[in-house]
Amino acid sequence: MLLEYINMAMSKAIYEKLEDGTYSGVIPECPGTIAFAKTLFECQEELRSVLEGWIIVKNRYGDKLPIISK
C-alpha cells in the first residue's frame, strides 16, 4: 500500500531543466517535496527519497497524507 502511494505520487512529479543544465523536481500534491540533481534520473531518485522522508515525518506527527488519484 505504501509503495503504491509512493508510485502514484511520483507519477505526479513535475521536472524542469534549469539554466545551468541541472534538474529540479517537485510533487505539487505533496507540499515541500523538492529535489535537485545533475541528471533527470538522479533527480527522480532524489525526489523519491525526499518523498519517503516526507511521508515518515507526516506519519510521525499524525498528519494525514493527501489523497493522490489518477
C-alpha positions in Angstrom: 0.0 0.0 0.0 2.8 2.4 0.9 4.7 1.5 -2.3 1.6 2.1 -4.3 1.2 5.6 -2.7 4.8 6.4 -3.5 4.5 5.3 -7.1 1.3 7.3 -7.5 2.8 10.4 -6.0 5.9 10.0 -8.2 3.7 9.8 -11.3 2.5 13.3 -10.4 6.1 14.7 -10.2 7.0 17.7 -12.4 10.6 18.1 -13.6 12.3 21.1 -15.0 15.7 21.5 -16.6 17.4 24.6 -15.1 19.5 27.2 -16.8 22.7 25.5 -15.6 21.7 22.2 -17.1 20.7 20.6 -13.8 17.2 19.4 -12.9 14.6 20.2 -10.3 11.6 18.1 -9.4 8.5 18.7 -7.3 5.4 16.8 -6.4 2.7 19.5 -6.1 0.3 17.2 -4.3 2.9 16.8 -1.5 3.9 20.3 -0.4 7.5 20.7 0.5 8.8 17.8 -1.7 11.5 19.2 -3.9 14.8 17.8 -5.3 17.7 19.0 -7.4 20.3 16.9 -9.2 22.7 16.9 -12.2 20.7 14.4 -14.3 17.0 13.7 -14.6 17.5 10.2 -13.3 19.3 11.4 -10.2 16.6 14.0 -9.7 13.9 11.3 -9.8 15.8 9.2 -7.3 16.4 12.1 -5.0 12.8 13.1 -5.2 11.7 9.6 -4.3 14.0 9.7 -1.3 12.6 13.1 -0.3 9.0 11.8 -0.6 9.8 8.8 1.6 11.2 11.1 4.3 8.2 13.4 3.9 5.8 10.5 4.5 7.7 9.4 7.6 7.6 13.0 9.1 3.8 13.3 8.3 3.1 9.9 10.0 5.3 10.8 13.0 3.3 13.9 13.7 -0.1 12.3 12.9 -0.7 14.4 9.8 -2.9 13.0 7.1 -1.4 12.3 3.7 -3.0 14.0 0.8 -5.2 11.8 -1.4 -3.5 11.2 -4.7 -5.6 9.7 -7.5 -5.1 9.0 -11.2 
